Amino acid sequence: MSKKLLTALLITAATLTACSGEDAASAVAATNETKLSPDGYPVAQKQELVYNLGSDPLTIDPQLNAAVVGIQIINNTFEGLVREIHGELIPAMAESWAVSDDGRIYTFKIRDDARWSDGKSVTAHDFVFGWQRAVDPVVASGKGYVMSTAGILNAAEILLGEKDCTELGVKALDDKTLEVTLVNPTAYFLEFTTSTTFMPARKDIADPDGSWARDPATAISNGPFKLSEYAIGNEIVLTKNEHYWNADAVSLDKITCKMIVDASTAYSAYQSGQLDIFATIPPAEIPKLMVENPEFYTLPYIGTYFMVMNMNNEIFQDINVRKALNWSIDRTTITEIAGAAPIPATGYIGPGYLDTDGNEFHDVAGDYGIPLRAEPEAAQKFLADAGYPNGEGFPEIEILYNTDENHKLIAEAMQEMWAENLGIDVKITNQEWAVFQETRNQHAYDSIARHGLIGSYADPTTMLDIFTTGNVQNSSDYSNAAFDTQMAMARTTVGKERMDHLYKAEEILMADLPLIPVYYYVNTLIAADEVEGWVMDVKGGLWFGDAVMLDLE
């Protein structure tokens, strides 16, 4: 129980004790009429929450989005067939579903009371259209490949341009019945459908470039909230969707999503009572917050913070250069700079992913020999073998990162470590989030770019898939036929055989090292005591559909 709440209850108790006769009876009656939250706390009359999104999303179109910042909006304005709350998959737009005996055909029954924010019925046709958008080359979704990873029939061929998007293995049997056909039984298929890519879309509304989703006049959604205002670079305002099928259970009337990029500024806004919940926390404040602030949370997070090297740059085509850069940074020190006790990364896939035997994939795979602490002598040997003894003749390289205090500190630390341990010159450059994503996705950065990937589902393929040849999220432009083969085999096998292909795929990736693993994420968040019922899942997605503002004064 928070100190604020305890104080409020003690005041109430003291008031009742001081009363007698009719006064006491009136006080009890007034107390009984107070609206209480699910946990029994008094609810505030004003149900408005202020959240710091941190930056302006590149897009909030469900099929185009590929970033956590966009997920925070889409997760609360849209709803897929099922929703994951506290690790449990529960019915959402689909009130029920059935699976064929061979595990290849899923039949979903869309609830009769499912409505869009303009009052129109949500139909199976909307899911068919949304999923076809995701694989349509004209739309060029950043996450369309997930449809193939999920095993949906013809998705891989459509993405390669070999078939039309209308041939995707999804069809509406009638307005309220959706049938999905898979190539093979797919592990975690239902969990796949919780991701933003699998949300429904309106054929009469959505456009290929996603501009419809930013305009309150056209941003028709089917979740608990709808877009009411969008001030680019400033804030997004969501309001309650009165047509949501479960609107009676939604307490919040308004969510103001600020775009405060600087962590120190966000923290100051929280201290002055201007923010209720946010994750943009200054790293230097975290050790103190962990000890002293009950409103600070450290939560599980399935993802990895890493750097990608542009494999089109001739300097990085030498494996010795890539090894030199990896062996010359101190990951333990960098995680201390990052704060919140993330785990130094000696591989690509971190904790939270289990194999078919129930073992941590990360533990079985091992560390691939990558050191936690810098090993300057080994790093210098690698660089000399590449033809640059003591860094002589090595060209200046650049670390590109998106504007953020934490990313800057990490880039500066790596810059210093490479200068000291390898004798090479490194410059650091930052770009705003939307611009940075375009630069990285188009391989338009010169040398090295910051990256961070959060799993869309709890299976290693969510991490590994982005390094397949031609994947739109393959920011390093890495390509290895042996790796691609292992990933393809993982899509057509099951059980231990499938997992063995994934282990081999990561082994190939880590032997090639087109990336520099830095640390495995944990989530840090500050949520004021006045906010109850918020949920952050292991993928970093926030859910406010069950949130309520408390009156603790």
VEXDREN-2710 file (C-alpha; in Angstrom, 1 decimal):
% VEXDREN-2710
k/r/px/py/pz
1/MET/0.0/0.0/0.0
2/SER/1.4/3.4/-0.9
3/LYS/2.0/6.1/1.7
4/LYS/-0.5/8.4/0.1
5/LEU/-3.3/5.8/0.2
6/LEU/-2.5/4.8/3.8
7/THR/-2.7/8.5/4.8
8/ALA/-6.1/8.8/3.0
9/LEU/-7.5/5.8/4.8
10/LEU/-6.2/6.9/8.2
11/ILE/-7.9/10.3/7.7
12/THR/-11.2/8.6/6.8
13/ALA/-11.0/6.4/9.8
14/ALA/-10.2/9.3/12.1
15/THR/-13.2/11.3/10.8
16/LEU/-15.6/8.4/11.4
17/THR/-14.2/7.9/14.9
18/ALA/-14.8/11.5/15.8
19/CYS/-18.4/11.4/14.6
20/SER/-21.4/10.2/16.6
21/GLY/-25.1/9.6/16.1
22/GLU/-26.5/11.0/12.9
23/ASP/-23.2/12.5/11.9
24/ALA/-21.5/9.1/12.0
25/ALA/-24.3/7.6/10.0
26/SER/-24.1/10.3/7.3
27/ALA/-20.3/9.8/7.1
28/VAL/-20.7/6.1/6.6
29/ALA/-23.3/6.6/3.9
30/ALA/-21.0/9.1/2.1
31/THR/-18.1/6.6/2.3
32/ASN/-20.3/3.8/0.9
33/GLU/-21.3/5.9/-2.1
34/THR/-17.7/6.6/-3.1
35/LYS/-16.8/4.7/-6.3
36/LEU/-14.0/2.2/-5.7
37/SER/-11.5/0.7/-8.0
38/PRO/-11.2/-3.1/-8.5
39/ASP/-8.7/-3.2/-5.7
40/GLY/-11.0/-1.2/-3.4
41/TYR/-9.4/2.2/-3.6
42/PRO/-11.4/5.5/-4.0
43/VAL/-11.6/6.5/-7.7
44/ALA/-10.9/10.0/-8.9
45/GLN/-13.7/12.0/-10.5
46/LYS/-11.4/13.1/-13.3
47/GLN/-10.3/10.0/-15.3
48/GLU/-7.5/11.6/-17.3
49/LEU/-4.0/10.2/-17.5
50/VAL/-0.8/11.8/-18.8
51/TYR/1.8/9.5/-20.2
52/ASN/5.2/10.3/-21.8
53/LEU/5.5/8.5/-25.1
54/GLY/9.0/9.8/-25.4
55/SER/9.1/10.6/-29.1
56/ASP/6.9/11.1/-32.2
57/PRO/6.1/7.7/-33.7
58/LEU/7.2/7.2/-37.3
59/THR/3.7/5.7/-37.9
60/ILE/0.7/4.5/-35.9
61/ASP/-0.7/2.5/-38.8
62/PRO/-0.9/-1.1/-37.4
63/GLN/0.4/-2.8/-40.5
64/LEU/3.3/-0.3/-41.1
65/ASN/4.5/0.1/-37.5
66/ALA/7.7/-1.7/-36.4
67/ALA/8.6/0.2/-33.2
68/VAL/7.6/0.1/-29.6
69/VAL/6.7/3.7/-29.5
70/GLY/4.1/3.1/-32.1
71/ILE/2.9/0.0/-30.3
72/GLN/2.0/2.0/-27.3
73/ILE/-0.6/3.9/-29.3
74/ILE/-1.9/1.0/-31.5
75/ASN/-2.1/-1.3/-28.5
76/ASN/-4.7/1.0/-27.0
77/THR/-6.6/2.1/-30.1
78/PHE/-6.8/-1.2/-31.9
79/GLU/-7.6/-4.8/-30.9
80/GLY/-6.8/-8.1/-32.6
81/LEU/-8.5/-11.5/-32.4
82/VAL/-7.0/-12.2/-29.0
83/ARG/-5.2/-10.0/-26.4
84/GLU/-2.5/-10.9/-24.0
85/ILE/-2.9/-9.7/-20.4
86/HIS/-0.5/-10.8/-17.7
87/GLY/0.9/-13.5/-20.0
88/GLU/-2.6/-15.0/-20.6
89/LEU/-4.2/-15.0/-24.0
90/ILE/-7.9/-13.9/-23.7
91/PRO/-10.7/-13.5/-26.2
92/ALA/-10.8/-10.0/-27.8
93/MET/-12.4/-9.4/-31.2
94/ALA/-12.7/-13.1/-31.4
95/GLU/-15.1/-14.5/-28.8
96/SER/-14.1/-18.1/-29.6
97/TRP/-12.0/-20.1/-32.0
98/ALA/-11.4/-23.7/-33.1
99/VAL/-8.3/-25.5/-34.5
100/SER/-8.4/-28.4/-37.0
101/ASP/-7.0/-31.8/-36.0
102/ASP/-3.9/-31.2/-38.1
103/GLY/-3.2/-27.8/-36.4
104/ARG/-3.3/-26.0/-39.8
105/ILE/-6.7/-24.3/-39.9
106/TYR/-8.0/-21.8/-37.3
107/THR/-11.6/-20.7/-37.4
108/PHE/-12.4/-17.5/-35.4
109/LYS/-15.8/-16.3/-34.4
110/ILE/-15.9/-12.5/-34.4
111/ARG/-18.1/-11.2/-31.5
112/ASP/-21.4/-9.7/-32.6
113/ASP/-20.9/-6.5/-30.6
114/ALA/-17.5/-5.7/-32.0
115/ARG/-17.7/-2.1/-33.4
116/TRP/-15.3/0.4/-34.9
117/SER/-15.1/3.9/-33.4
118/ASP/-17.6/5.2/-35.9
119/GLY/-20.1/2.6/-34.9
120/LYS/-19.8/0.3/-37.9
121/SER/-19.5/-3.4/-37.2
122/VAL/-16.1/-5.1/-37.2
123/THR/-16.2/-8.0/-39.6
124/ALA/-14.0/-10.9/-40.7
125/HIS/-13.5/-9.0/-44.0
126/ASP/-11.7/-6.3/-42.0
127/PHE/-9.2/-8.8/-40.8
128/VAL/-8.7/-10.2/-44.2
129/PHE/-8.0/-6.7/-45.6
130/GLY/-5.7/-5.8/-42.7
131/TRP/-3.6/-9.0/-43.1
132/GLN/-3.5/-8.7/-46.9
133/ARG/-2.2/-5.1/-46.4
134/ALA/0.6/-6.4/-44.3
135/VAL/2.0/-8.5/-47.1
136/ASP/1.1/-6.2/-50.0
137/PRO/4.3/-4.9/-51.7
138/VAL/2.4/-1.6/-52.5
139/VAL/2.0/-1.0/-48.7
140/ALA/5.6/-2.1/-48.0
141/SER/5.0/-3.0/-44.4
142/GLY/8.0/-3.1/-42.1
143/LYS/6.5/-6.2/-40.3
144/GLY/4.9/-8.0/-43.2
145/TYR/7.5/-10.8/-42.9
146/VAL/5.8/-11.8/-39.6
147/MET/2.9/-13.2/-41.6
148/SER/5.4/-15.6/-43.1
149/THR/7.0/-16.4/-39.8
150/ALA/3.5/-17.2/-38.4
151/GLY/3.2/-19.8/-41.2
152/ILE/0.2/-18.3/-43.0
153/LEU/-0.3/-20.0/-46.3
154/ASN/1.3/-18.2/-49.3
155/ALA/2.7/-15.3/-47.2
156/ALA/6.3/-16.1/-48.1
157/GLU/5.5/-16.2/-51.8
158/ILE/3.5/-13.0/-51.7
159/LEU/6.3/-11.2/-50.0
160/LEU/8.7/-12.4/-52.7
161/GLY/6.3/-11.1/-55.4
162/GLU/5.5/-14.6/-56.6
163/LYS/1.8/-14.4/-55.7
164/ASP/-0.9/-11.8/-55.2
165/CYS/-1.8/-10.6/-51.7
166/THR/-5.4/-11.9/-52.3
167/GLU/-3.9/-15.4/-52.2
168/LEU/-3.0/-15.1/-48.5
169/GLY/-4.3/-18.0/-46.5
170/VAL/-7.0/-16.0/-44.8
171/LYS/-10.7/-15.7/-45.8
172/ALA/-14.0/-14.5/-44.4
173/LEU/-16.5/-17.4/-44.4
174/ASP/-19.2/-14.9/-43.6
175/ASP/-19.2/-11.4/-41.9
176/LYS/-18.4/-12.9/-38.5
177/THR/-16.3/-16.0/-39.3
178/LEU/-12.6/-15.8/-40.1
179/GLU/-10.7/-18.8/-41.4
180/VAL/-6.8/-18.9/-41.4
181/THR/-4.8/-21.6/-43.1
182/LEU/-1.2/-22.3/-42.2
183/VAL/1.5/-24.1/-44.2
184/ASN/2.4/-26.2/-41.2
185/PRO/1.3/-26.1/-37.5
186/THR/3.0/-23.0/-36.1
187/ALA/4.1/-22.7/-32.5
188/TYR/2.8/-19.5/-30.9
189/PHE/0.4/-18.7/-33.7
190/LEU/-2.3/-17.3/-31.4
191/GLU/0.4/-15.1/-29.7
192/PHE/1.4/-13.8/-33.2
193/THR/-2.1/-12.5/-33.6
194/THR/-1.7/-10.1/-30.6
195/SER/0.9/-8.1/-32.5
196/THR/0.0/-4.8/-34.3
197/THR/0.5/-6.3/-37.7
198/PHE/-2.4/-8.6/-37.2
199/MET/-4.9/-5.9/-36.4
200/PRO/-8.0/-5.4/-38.6
201/ALA/-8.2/-2.4/-41.0
202/ARG/-11.0/-0.7/-42.9
203/LYS/-10.8/-0.9/-46.7
204/ASP/-12.7/2.4/-47.0
205/ILE/-10.3/4.2/-44.7
206/ALA/-6.7/2.9/-44.8
207/ASP/-4.3/4.3/-47.4
208/PRO/-0.9/2.8/-48.4
209/ASP/1.3/5.4/-46.7
210/GLY/-0.4/5.3/-43.3
211/SER/-1.4/9.0/-43.3
212/TRP/-5.0/8.0/-42.4
213/ALA/-3.9/6.8/-39.0
214/ARG/-2.5/10.3/-38.0
215/ASP/-5.7/12.2/-38.8
216/PRO/-8.4/12.1/-36.2
217/ALA/-11.0/12.5/-38.9
218/THR/-9.9/9.2/-40.5
219/ALA/-8.2/7.3/-37.7
220/ILE/-11.1/4.8/-37.2
221/SER/-10.1/2.2/-34.7
222/ASN/-11.6/-0.7/-32.8
223/GLY/-9.9/-0.6/-29.4
224/PRO/-10.8/1.0/-26.1
225/PHE/-9.6/4.4/-27.2
226/LYS/-9.6/6.5/-30.3
227/LEU/-7.3/9.2/-31.7
228/SER/-8.8/12.7/-30.9
229/GLU/-5.7/15.0/-31.4
230/TYR/-2.3/14.7/-33.0
231/ALA/0.1/17.6/-32.6
232/ILE/3.3/16.4/-34.4
233/GLY/6.3/16.5/-32.1
234/ASN/4.2/17.6/-29.2
235/GLU/1.4/15.2/-28.1
236/ILE/-1.2/12.6/-29.1
237/VAL/-4.5/12.7/-27.3
238/LEU/-6.6/9.5/-27.0
239/THR/-10.2/9.5/-25.7
240/LYS/-12.5/6.7/-24.8
241/ASN/-14.1/4.8/-27.7
242/GLU/-17.8/4.7/-26.7
243/HIS/-18.4/2.0/-29.4
244/TYR/-15.7/-0.4/-28.0
245/TRP/-17.4/-3.8/-27.2
246/ASN/-16.2/-3.6/-23.5
247/ALA/-16.5/0.2/-23.1
248/ASP/-18.4/-0.2/-19.8
249/ALA/-15.2/-1.7/-18.2
250/VAL/-13.0/1.2/-19.5
251/SER/-12.5/3.9/-16.8
252/LEU/-10.2/6.4/-18.5
253/ASP/-11.8/9.2/-20.5
254/LYS/-8.6/10.7/-21.8
255/ILE/-4.9/9.8/-22.3
256/THR/-2.5/12.6/-23.2
257/CYS/0.6/11.1/-24.7
258/LYS/3.5/13.6/-24.4
259/MET/6.6/13.4/-26.7
260/ILE/9.3/14.5/-24.3
261/VAL/12.5/13.1/-25.7
262/ASP/15.0/14.3/-23.1
263/ALA/14.9/12.0/-20.0
264/SER/15.9/14.8/-17.6
265/THR/13.0/17.0/-18.8
266/ALA/10.6/14.1/-18.5
267/TYR/11.8/13.3/-15.0
268/SER/11.4/17.0/-14.0
269/ALA/7.8/16.9/-15.4
270/TYR/7.1/13.9/-13.2
271/GLN/8.5/15.5/-10.1
272/SER/6.3/18.6/-10.7
273/GLY/3.2/16.4/-11.1
274/GLN/2.8/16.8/-14.9
275/LEU/3.3/13.1/-15.8
276/ASP/1.6/10.1/-14.4
277/ILE/3.5/7.3/-16.1
278/PHE/6.7/7.2/-18.2
279/ALA/9.7/5.1/-19.1
280/THR/12.1/7.9/-20.2
281/ILE/14.2/8.0/-17.0
282/PRO/17.7/9.5/-16.6
283/PRO/20.1/6.6/-16.1
284/ALA/21.9/8.5/-13.2
285/GLU/18.6/8.6/-11.2
286/ILE/17.8/4.9/-11.5
287/PRO/20.0/3.5/-8.7
288/LYS/18.4/5.9/-6.2
289/LEU/14.9/5.3/-7.5
290/MET/15.3/1.5/-7.1
291/VAL/15.9/2.0/-3.4
292/GLU/13.8/5.0/-2.5
293/ASN/10.8/5.4/-4.8
294/PRO/7.9/2.9/-4.6
295/GLU/6.6/4.3/-7.8
296/PHE/9.6/2.9/-9.7
297/TYR/9.2/-0.5/-11.4
298/THR/11.8/-2.9/-12.9
299/LEU/9.9/-5.3/-15.3
300/PRO/10.9/-8.2/-17.6
301/TYR/11.6/-7.4/-21.2
302/ILE/12.4/-9.8/-24.0
303/GLY/14.8/-7.9/-26.2
304/THR/18.4/-6.9/-27.0
305/TYR/20.2/-3.6/-27.3
306/PHE/22.8/-3.9/-30.1
307/MET/24.6/-2.1/-32.8
308/VAL/24.5/-3.0/-36.5
309/MET/27.3/-2.6/-38.9
310/ASN/26.6/-1.6/-42.5
311/MET/27.8/-4.6/-44.5
312/ASN/27.8/-2.5/-47.6
313/ASN/30.7/-0.6/-46.2
314/GLU/33.9/-2.3/-47.4
315/ILE/35.6/-1.8/-44.1
316/PHE/33.1/-4.1/-42.4
317/GLN/33.4/-6.9/-44.9
318/ASP/36.4/-8.2/-43.0
319/ILE/35.4/-10.5/-40.1
320/ASN/38.5/-9.4/-38.2
321/VAL/37.3/-5.8/-38.1
322/ARG/33.9/-6.9/-36.8
323/LYS/35.6/-9.0/-34.2
324/ALA/38.0/-6.2/-33.2
325/LEU/35.1/-3.9/-32.5
326/ASN/33.3/-6.6/-30.5
327/TRP/36.3/-7.6/-28.4
328/SER/37.3/-4.0/-27.5
329/ILE/34.2/-2.8/-25.7
330/ASP/33.5/-3.4/-22.0
331/ARG/29.9/-4.5/-21.8
332/THR/29.8/-4.6/-18.0
333/THR/30.7/-0.9/-17.8
334/ILE/28.2/0.0/-20.6
335/THR/25.4/-1.7/-18.7
336/GLU/26.3/0.3/-15.6
337/ILE/26.0/3.5/-17.7
338/ALA/22.7/2.3/-19.0
339/GLY/21.3/1.9/-15.5
340/ALA/18.4/-0.3/-14.3
341/ALA/20.7/-3.3/-14.2
342/PRO/20.3/-4.7/-17.8
343/ILE/22.3/-7.9/-18.5
344/PRO/25.5/-7.6/-20.5
345/ALA/24.9/-9.4/-23.9
346/THR/27.4/-12.0/-25.1
347/GLY/25.0/-13.3/-27.7
348/TYR/22.0/-12.0/-29.6
349/ILE/19.0/-13.8/-28.1
350/GLY/18.6/-13.0/-24.4
351/PRO/16.6/-14.4/-21.5
352/GLY/12.9/-15.1/-21.8
353/TYR/12.8/-17.5/-24.7
354/LEU/12.4/-21.2/-23.9
355/ASP/13.2/-24.2/-26.1
356/THR/11.0/-27.3/-26.4
357/ASP/12.6/-28.8/-23.3
358/GLY/11.8/-25.8/-21.2
359/ASN/15.4/-24.5/-21.1
360/GLU/16.4/-20.9/-21.7
361/PHE/17.5/-20.7/-25.3
362/HIS/20.1/-18.1/-24.2
363/ASP/21.6/-20.5/-21.6
364/VAL/21.8/-23.4/-24.0
365/ALA/23.3/-21.3/-26.9
366/GLY/26.1/-20.0/-24.7
367/ASP/28.2/-16.8/-25.1
368/TYR/30.0/-17.5/-28.4
369/GLY/33.3/-16.4/-26.8
370/ILE/32.3/-12.7/-26.8
371/PRO/33.8/-11.2/-23.6
372/LEU/31.9/-9.2/-21.0
373/ARG/35.0/-7.1/-20.3
374/ALA/37.2/-5.6/-23.1
375/GLU/40.1/-7.8/-24.2
376/PRO/42.4/-5.2/-25.8
377/GLU/45.2/-7.6/-26.8
378/ALA/42.8/-9.9/-28.7
379/ALA/41.1/-7.0/-30.3
380/GLN/44.3/-5.4/-31.4
381/LYS/45.4/-8.8/-32.9
382/PHE/42.1/-8.9/-34.9
383/LEU/42.6/-5.4/-36.2
384/ALA/46.2/-6.1/-37.2
385/ASP/45.1/-9.2/-39.0
386/ALA/42.7/-7.0/-41.0
387/GLY/45.7/-4.8/-42.0
388/TYR/45.5/-2.0/-39.4
389/PRO/48.2/-2.6/-36.8
390/ASN/47.6/-0.2/-33.8
391/GLY/44.7/1.3/-35.8
392/GLU/47.1/2.7/-38.5
393/GLY/45.3/3.5/-41.7
394/PHE/41.9/2.7/-40.3
395/PRO/39.3/5.2/-41.6
396/GLU/37.2/7.2/-39.2
397/ILE/33.9/5.5/-38.5
398/GLU/30.6/6.9/-37.2
399/ILE/28.0/5.7/-34.6
400/LEU/24.6/6.9/-35.5
401/TYR/21.9/6.9/-32.8
402/ASN/18.4/8.3/-32.3
403/THR/18.3/11.3/-30.0
404/ASP/18.1/10.1/-26.4
405/GLU/20.3/10.8/-23.4
406/ASN/20.9/7.2/-22.7
407/HIS/21.9/6.3/-26.3
408/LYS/24.3/9.3/-26.3
409/LEU/26.0/8.1/-23.1
410/ILE/26.4/4.6/-24.6
411/ALA/27.7/5.9/-27.9
412/GLU/30.2/8.1/-26.1
413/ALA/31.5/5.2/-24.0
414/MET/32.0/3.0/-27.1
415/GLN/33.7/5.9/-28.8
416/GLU/36.2/6.2/-26.0
417/MET/36.7/2.4/-25.7
418/TRP/37.5/2.0/-29.4
419/ALA/39.9/5.0/-29.3
420/GLU/41.7/3.7/-26.3
421/ASN/41.8/0.0/-27.1
422/LEU/42.1/0.1/-30.9
423/GLY/43.5/3.6/-31.6
424/ILE/40.8/4.4/-34.1
425/ASP/38.8/7.6/-34.6
426/VAL/35.0/7.5/-34.1
427/LYS/32.5/10.2/-34.4
428/ILE/29.0/10.1/-33.0
429/THR/25.9/11.6/-34.7
430/ASN/22.2/11.7/-33.6
431/GLN/19.0/12.0/-35.5
432/GLU/15.4/12.4/-34.4
433/TRP/13.6/9.0/-34.1
434/ALA/11.5/9.1/-37.3
435/VAL/14.4/10.3/-39.5
436/PHE/16.8/7.8/-37.8
437/GLN/14.5/4.9/-38.6
438/GLU/14.4/5.8/-42.2
439/THR/18.2/6.2/-42.4
440/ARG/18.8/2.9/-40.7
441/ASN/16.1/1.0/-42.6
442/GLN/17.4/2.3/-46.0
443/HIS/21.1/1.4/-45.0
444/ALA/21.9/5.0/-45.5
445/TYR/24.1/5.3/-42.4
446/ASP/27.8/5.1/-43.0
447/SER/29.2/2.7/-40.5
448/ILE/27.4/1.7/-37.3
449/ALA/23.8/2.4/-36.1
450/ARG/22.2/1.8/-32.8
451/HIS/19.5/-0.9/-32.8
452/GLY/17.2/-2.5/-30.2
453/LEU/14.8/-5.3/-30.9
454/ILE/11.9/-6.4/-28.7
455/GLY/10.3/-9.7/-29.4
456/SER/6.8/-9.6/-30.8
457/TYR/6.2/-13.1/-29.3
458/ALA/8.1/-15.4/-27.0
459/ASP/9.9/-17.5/-29.6
460/PRO/13.5/-17.0/-30.9
461/THR/12.3/-16.5/-34.5
462/THR/11.1/-13.0/-33.6
463/MET/14.7/-12.0/-33.1
464/LEU/16.4/-14.1/-35.8
465/ASP/14.1/-13.4/-38.7
466/ILE/15.2/-9.8/-39.2
467/PHE/18.7/-11.0/-40.4
468/THR/17.3/-13.1/-43.2
469/THR/18.3/-11.9/-46.7
470/GLY/16.1/-9.1/-48.0
471/ASN/14.1/-8.7/-44.8
472/VAL/13.0/-5.1/-44.6
473/GLN/14.2/-4.9/-41.0
474/ASN/17.6/-6.2/-41.9
475/SER/19.4/-2.9/-41.2
476/SER/22.9/-4.2/-41.7
477/ASP/22.0/-5.7/-45.1
478/TYR/23.6/-9.0/-43.9
479/SER/23.2/-12.0/-46.1
480/ASN/24.2/-15.7/-45.6
481/ALA/22.6/-18.5/-47.5
482/ALA/23.3/-21.0/-44.7
483/PHE/21.6/-18.8/-42.1
484/ASP/18.6/-18.4/-44.5
485/THR/18.4/-22.2/-44.9
486/GLN/18.2/-22.8/-41.2
487/MET/15.5/-20.2/-40.8
488/ALA/13.5/-21.7/-43.7
489/MET/13.8/-25.2/-42.1
490/ALA/12.6/-23.8/-38.8
491/ARG/9.4/-22.7/-40.6
492/THR/8.6/-26.2/-41.8
493/THR/9.5/-28.3/-38.8
494/VAL/8.2/-28.7/-35.3
495/GLY/9.5/-29.6/-31.8
496/LYS/13.1/-30.3/-31.1
497/GLU/14.0/-30.5/-34.8
498/ARG/12.7/-26.9/-35.3
499/MET/14.6/-25.6/-32.3
500/ASP/17.8/-27.2/-33.4
501/HIS/17.5/-25.2/-36.7
502/LEU/17.1/-22.0/-34.6
503/TYR/20.2/-22.8/-32.5
504/LYS/22.2/-23.4/-35.6
505/ALA/20.9/-20.1/-37.1
506/GLU/22.1/-18.0/-34.2
507/GLU/25.4/-19.9/-34.2
508/ILE/25.9/-18.8/-37.9
509/LEU/24.9/-15.3/-37.2
510/MET/27.2/-15.0/-34.2
511/ALA/30.1/-16.4/-36.2
512/ASP/29.5/-13.8/-38.9
513/LEU/29.0/-10.9/-36.4
514/PRO/27.2/-8.3/-38.4
515/LEU/26.2/-6.8/-35.1
516/ILE/27.6/-5.8/-31.8
517/PRO/25.5/-7.1/-28.9
518/VAL/25.5/-4.7/-26.0
519/TYR/22.9/-5.8/-23.4
520/TYR/19.7/-7.6/-22.8
521/TYR/16.8/-5.3/-21.8
522/VAL/14.8/-4.9/-18.7
523/ASN/11.9/-2.5/-18.5
524/THR/12.0/0.5/-16.1
525/LEU/9.0/2.6/-15.5
526/ILE/7.6/5.1/-13.1
527/ALA/3.9/5.0/-12.5
528/ALA/2.3/7.3/-9.9
529/ASP/0.4/5.7/-7.1
530/GLU/-2.7/7.4/-8.5
531/VAL/-2.7/5.0/-11.5
532/GLU/-4.0/1.5/-11.0
533/GLY/-4.6/-1.3/-13.4
534/TRP/-2.0/-0.5/-16.1
535/VAL/-0.2/-3.4/-17.6
536/MET/3.2/-3.6/-19.3
537/ASP/3.9/-7.0/-21.0
538/VAL/7.3/-8.6/-21.6
539/LYS/7.3/-7.1/-25.1
540/GLY/7.1/-3.6/-23.6
541/GLY/3.6/-2.9/-24.7
542/LEU/1.5/-0.8/-22.3
543/TRP/-2.2/-1.5/-21.9
544/PHE/-4.5/1.2/-20.4
545/GLY/-7.8/-0.5/-21.0
546/ASP/-8.1/-1.6/-17.4
547/ALA/-6.4/1.5/-15.9
548/VAL/-8.1/3.8/-13.5
549/MET/-7.1/7.1/-11.8
550/LEU/-7.4/7.0/-7.9
551/ASP/-8.3/9.8/-5.6
552/LEU/-5.5/9.6/-2.9
553/GLU/-5.7/13.1/-1.6
END
